[in-house]
Amino acid sequence: MVDYTALAPVGILVVTAAVVLLAGLVVSQKKILGYITLVGLLVSLGLVLANWNIHVIFDGAPFYGAIVVDPFAQIFNAMFLTVGVLVCIASLKAYGDHPRQDEFYSLMLLATVGMMVVAISKDMLTLFIGFELASMATYAMAGFDKKDPKSIEAALKYFLIGGLSSSLIVFGMSYIYGLTGATHIDAIAAAFAATPGLASTPAALLAITMLIAGFGFKMAFVPFHMWAPDTYEGAPSIVSALLAAGSKKMGFAAAFRIFIVGLVAMKVDWYIAFTILAVLTMTVGNILAVVQTSVKRMLAYSSIAHAGYIAIVFVIVSYYPAPDVAVAHAIAGGLMHAFSHALGKAGAFIAVAAIGYMILSKDGKVDDPNHIDNYDGLGKRAPITAFLFALLLCSLAGIPPLFGFTSKFVLFLASIEAGLLGLAIICVLNSALSVYYYAKVVMRMYWGEPKGEAFIESPTYTFALAIAVIVLIVLFAMPFVTPGDSVYIWAETAAKAVLPALEV
């Protein structure tokens, strides 16, 4: 008999979403729905963390091997659930009086379920179903503030580009199925490995190109990034946190499953193309972030730059089209940086939401509460929020003692280990450039002249930010305190789950 307890975290969120949606029809005090959502997320997160090293393949009906719960899936599940917890806590304040809280929380839960389905998928069909479930929910969330024209515009752009990217992904998947007769990722890899010439056929090249473009939109690679700044800026800041830290990482979960396994099996030399893609993404993202006057838009372009850093994994895997220690370290570094960026970016957007709420509440109508001029003197007006925001920006910049430093160090070191010294130098230079625009915000907060009286800081927002910062510090310190339990061990184990032949 198949043991389905490994799917309990997903099942709990599905049940919680149904309970929240139905309870919203009868309860008068809807704020309790946020606490119900938070309990469901915390229980699921606890189960994932307790079983991080599990490896269960559901071979029989009804999944037939399409679902696998392994350390790779669990590290992404922990990522999605942690982001969900942070967003839920912040939403208790942001939407505590909103009449549609039941819809908001159920959409957030279903979006998280879709992300988790993508993480546990080993088949293109289930992977695409998870993608669309998360996408449909986040399309609606991006336009949740229906009275704000920017929110509606963000949702429309996100929907149109999301539909285009899904079409490209399906197009590429259909060609892969036509070539191999399979939708299971391992079966596809076996087919390419058995027939080496298949990878160089025009149909295979077209399929890979369409998949790169489709997933490039999801992960906001340059030149497929045009939707991200407008969507992140226009959507409610709480939703932007979920999009940048959760939905975007879902694209990496899918791309890691498909491209890493596929590139190794196909034994094709794509590393030049992936190098150009990675360098363009990190460089364009950082350069455009420098010139932004909106902090939200700056964070959006920063998110694009970080996607370029994680894209290093695909460069190294295609450079070594065979299992290798450098490949293992690259995958581990990519997973770690995805985790550190998810925490830092979710916290940063929540900080922007908190600051925007305080500015609008205290200073009245402001044309753009996200303009950097409004951050002048924030260290005096809202000292706790400013301090926590500064630490989150330090993590994104890769400054110790925060986990963002560790993940960048491992990822960039993997490039050197792979013999790609030039790529590593470009990464370091881009990371140094990012320090400028992060430091600019910090300097305005602490050296800018305050434009009003002190704010009354929200304990709810502050609590969410404190959790993000504490987790980033703890993850940085773990290798020194308990080396056998560090996230790096988890990431290396996850790398071996993706490619069992890896030496780790």
N, C-alpha and C positions, 0 to 999 in steps of 0.2 A: 504494500500500500504506500502511495506517495505521501511524503510528509510535506504539507503545505505551510508549515509554520514559518518557513523562510520568507514567505510572502506576506506575513502578518503586518509589517510596517506599511505596505501599500494598502492592504485591506482595511487597516485602522483609519487611514486617511479617507478612503472611499466612504466608509460608514460615518465618519465624522462629518464629511461634506453633506451627506444625506440628512443627518440629524440636524445640522445647522440650518439647512435650507427649509426643512419641514418645521423646525422650531420657530423659525422666523415668521411663520404664518399665525402662530398662536401666542407667543410671548410678547409682553408689552415693553419690558426692559431689555432691549436688544443688545445692550452692552455685554450681557452674559454670553452671547454667542461668540464674542472674541475670546473669552476665557475657555469656552468649550473647544474652540479651534486650537488654542495654545496647548491645552492638555493633550489633544490628539497628536499634535506635532511633537511634543516632548516625549510621549510614550513611544512613538515611532522612532524618534532619534535614539532613545535609550536602547531599544531593541537592536538597532543597526550597530551602535557602538559596542554592545555586548556580544554581537556575533560578527565582528568585522572580518574574521578569518574564515568564515563559512564558505563552503563551495558545494552548491547543490544545483544539479542539472535536472530539469523537468523533462525527461525523455518521453514519457508516455502521454496519453491523451489527457487534457486537450491541447497541450503545448507542443509536444513532439520535438523537444530540444530548442524551441524558440526562446525560452526563458532560462536564464542562468543567474543565480545569486552567488557571486564570488567577491573577493576583496576589491576588484576593480569596480564592480557595481556598488559595493558598500561605501567606498570612499566618495563616490559621486552622490550616493543617497544621503550620506552624512552631510555633504556640502549643501545639497538642496534643502534638507530639513533644517540645518542651522540657519540658513538664509531665511527660510520660512518662519522660524521662531523669532528672529530679529524683526522681520517685517510685521509679524502678527503683534508683537509687543508695541511697536511704534504705532500700529494701526489702532490700538486701543485709545490712543490720544487723537490721532488724525481723523478717525472715523467714529469716535465714541458717541457722537450725537447724530450720526448719519441715519436716515430712515431706511436705507438699503444695506445695512450691515450684513444681513443674511446672505445677500447676493455677493457682496464683496468677499466675505470669508469663504463661501463655498467655491467661488471662482478661484481664489488663491489656493485652496486645498486641491481642487481638480488640476490646476496648473502644476502643482508639486507632484501629484500623482502621475501626470503625463511625463514629467522630467524623470521620475523614478522608473517608469516603464521603459523609457529610452535607455537608461543605465543598465537595466537587467536584460535587455533584448540581445539575442544572438541571431536574430532573423530580420531581414529587411522589412517584412510586413509588420511585425509587432513594433519594430523601431519606428516606422512611419506612423502607425496608429498613436504611439506615445507622443510623437512630435506634434501631430495635429491636435490631440487633446490639450496639450500644454499651450499650443499656439492659439487655439480658439478661445481659451480662457483668458490669455493675456491680451488678445485683441480687445476684448470687452473691458478689461481692467485699464488699459491705456486710455480709453475714453470714458472712464468712470465719472469724472467731473463734467457732466453733460452741459453745464452752464458756462464752462470755460472753452472758448473757441480753440485755444491752443491744444487742449486735451483732445478735442474732436479731430483736429488736424493730425495730431500725433497718432491717434488710433487708425485713421484712414491711411496714412502713409505706411504704418506698420502692417496693416491688413493687406495692402496692395503688394508691398515688397515681400511680405511673408507668403502670399499666394504664389507670386512668381518663383520664389526660392523653392517652395514645395513642388511646383511643376517641374522645375529643373531636376530636383532630386528624384522624382518619380520617373522622369524621362531616362535618367542615368540608370536607375534600378531596373527599368524594363529592358534595357539593352544588356545589362549584366545577366538578367534572367534568361534572355534569349541566347546568350553566348554559352552559359553554363547549365541551364535547365534547373537552377536551384535558387532559393532565396535565403537559405541558411548561410551565414557568413563563413563557417568552417567548410561547408560543402563547396562554396564558391572558391575559397582559397585552394582547396584540394583540386578543383577542376583546372585552375590556372597553373598550379604546380605540375599537374599531370600532362598538360599541353603547353609547354613554354611559348610556343609561337602564337598562342591565342592572345597574349598580352599586347602584341605589336600590331594586331589587326586594326583597321580603321574603326570598326564598331567598338572595340575595347577602348581605344584612345578617346573616342567621342563620349563613351559612357563615363570614363574617369574625368574628362573635362567638365561634363555636366554635373557630376557629383561634387567636384571641387567648387564650381560656381554656386551650386545650390547650398552647400554647407558654408561656402564663403559668405553668403548673405546672412546665414544664421549666426555665424561667428563674427561678422562685421570685419572681414578682411578687406583691405584695399585691393581692387577698386569696387568692392561690393558693399561698401560701408555707408553709402549716402543716406540711408534711412535712420541710422543710429542717433546722430546728434539731434535731429529734429524730434524724433520719438522720445528720447530720454529727456529732452528739455520740455516738451509739451505735456508729457504724461505727468500725473501726480508724482511727487518725489518718492513717496512710498512705493508706488508701482515701478518707478525707474530703478529702485533698489532691487526689486524682484527680477526685472528684465536684465539688468546688467550683471547681477551676481548669480542669478539662477538660470533664466531662460537661455542666456548666451552660453553658459557652461554646458547646458544640455547639448548644444551643437558640438562641443568638443567631445562629450561622452560618445556621441554617435560617430563622429569622425575618427576618434581613436579606435573604436571597434572595427570600422570598415577599412579605413586607410592603412592603419598599421598592419593588420592581418593581411589585407589585400596587397599592399606594396611588397611585403616580404615574400608572399606567395608568387606574385607576378615577376619579381626580380627585374623591375624596370628602373631605369636611371632618371628619376624625376627630381633629383635634389637641386638642380639649377633653377627649375621652375618654382619649387617651394622656397628656395633661398630668396629669389626675387620677390615672391609673395610676402614672405616674413619681413624682409628688410623694408619693403614699401609700406607695409602695414604699421610697423613700429615707428618708422621715420615720419610718415605723413601724419599719423596720430599725434605724435609728440610735437611736431612743428605747428600744427593747427591748434593744439591745446595751448601753446605759448601765447597766441594772439587773442584768445577769448577773454571777453570781459564778464561773461556770465559763468558763475562757478559751476552750475549744472552742465552747461555746454562744455566747459573745460573737463569735467569728469567724464563726459561722454567720449570726447576725443582721447582722453587718457585710457579709457576702457578699450578703445580700438588699438592703442599702442601696446597694451598688455596682451591683446590677442596675437599681435605680432611676436611677442616674446614666446608665447606658448607654441606658436607655429614652428619654432625651432625643432620641436619633436619630429615633425614630418620631414624636415630637412635631413636630420640625422638618420631616421629610419630609411629614407630613400637612398641616402649616401651609403649605408650599410644594408643592402638588401638580403641580409641573413642575420639570424640571432647573434647578438654580440653584447659584451659588457657595456659598451658605450650606448647601445640602444636601450638597454635596461635602465641605465642611469638617466638617459634623456627622458624616457617615459615617466620615471619616478619624479624627475624634476618638473616635468610638465604637469603632472597631477598635483604636486605640492604647490606650484605657482597658481594653478587654477583655484585651489583651496584658499590660498592666502589672498588672492585677488578677490574672490567671492566675499570673504569676510571684510576686507578693507573697503571694497566698493559698496557693499550693502550698508556698512556703517557710515560711509561718507555721504551717500544719498539720504540716509536717515538724518544725519547731521544737518544737511541742507534743508530737509523738511522741518526740522526743529527750529532752525534759524529763521526760515521763512515764516513759520507760525508766530514766532516772537515778534518779528518785525511788523507783520500785518496787525498783530494784536496791540502792540504798543505804539507804533508810529503811524497807524492808520493806513490809508490807501497809498500804496507805493507802486510805481509803474512796473518795476521789476525787482522783487525782493531778492532775486538770485544774483543781481549785479554786484560785482566785487566791491564797489564803493560802499555798499551797505554793510560790509564786513569790517569796516574801519572801527578799531577800538572794541571789537567783540570780546577780547580778552578781559576787558573791564566790565562790559555790560552783561556778559554771560560767561563767567570764568570757567565753569565746569564744562559746558558744551564746547567752548573754544579749545580747552585743553585736550579733551577727548578727540575732537575733530583733528587737531594738530597731530596727535599720535597716529590716527588713522591715515593721514596724509604721509606721515613718515614711513609707515608700513608700505604704502603704495610706492613710495620712492625707493624702498629697499634699504632703509636705515635701521640698524640694530638699536635696541634689543627687541625687535618685532619680527614676526614670522615672514614678512615680506622680504626681509634680507636673506633669510635662510633659503627660501624657494628660488630667489633670483641667483643666489650663489650656486646652488646645485644645478640649476638649468644652464647657466652660463659656463660652469665648469664642465658640464657634459659636452658642450660645443668644443672646448679645448681638448678634452679627452678624445673626441672623435676626429681630431686633426683639423677642425674648421676654425682656426685661430682668427682669420679675418672676420668671420661671422660673430665670434665672441667679442671682438673689439668693437664692432658696430653696435652690438647689444649694450655694451658698457657705456659707450658714448651716448646712446639714446637714453639710457637710464640716468646718466648725468644730466642730460638736457631736461628730463622730467623733474629733476630736483628744483629747477628754476621756477616752474610755474606752481609747484606745490609750495615752495618756500615763499612765493609771492603772496599766496593766500595767508600763510602763517604770519608773515611780516605785517600785512594789513590788519590782521586781528590783534596783534600785540604792539605794533608801533603806530598804527593809524589813530587819528584823533576821534574819540567817541562822539557820535552825533546825537546823543540823547541820554536819558537816564538808564539805570540798570534794568535789565529784563528780569521777569520772574520765570525761572527756568522750569520746564516741565519734568517732573520726576520720571514719568513714563519714557519720554525720549532719552533722558539721561541714562536710565537703566539699560535701555537697548544698546546705547553707545558704549556703556561701560562693559557690557557682556562681550561685545565685539573686540574691544581693546584687550580685555583680560585673556580672552581665548588666543589672540595673536601673541601676547607675551608668553603665555603658558606653552604654546606650540614651539616658540623659539627656545624656551628653556628646557623642554623635555629631553632633547638629546644629551644634555649635560647632567640632568638629574636622574633620569631613568632611560638609559640608552636603548635598552631592549624593547621599550614601549613607545618609541618616537614615531611621529607621522612618517618619517623617512622609511622606517621598516615596513609600515603599512603600504606606502607607495611602491616600494620595491616588490612586495608580495603581489600587489595589484598589477605591476608590470609583467610579472611571470604568469599571472592569470590571463593576460591578453595574449602573450606569446609563451606557451609552456616550455619552449626550447631555450629560452633565455638563460644565461648564466648570471645568477644574482647571489 
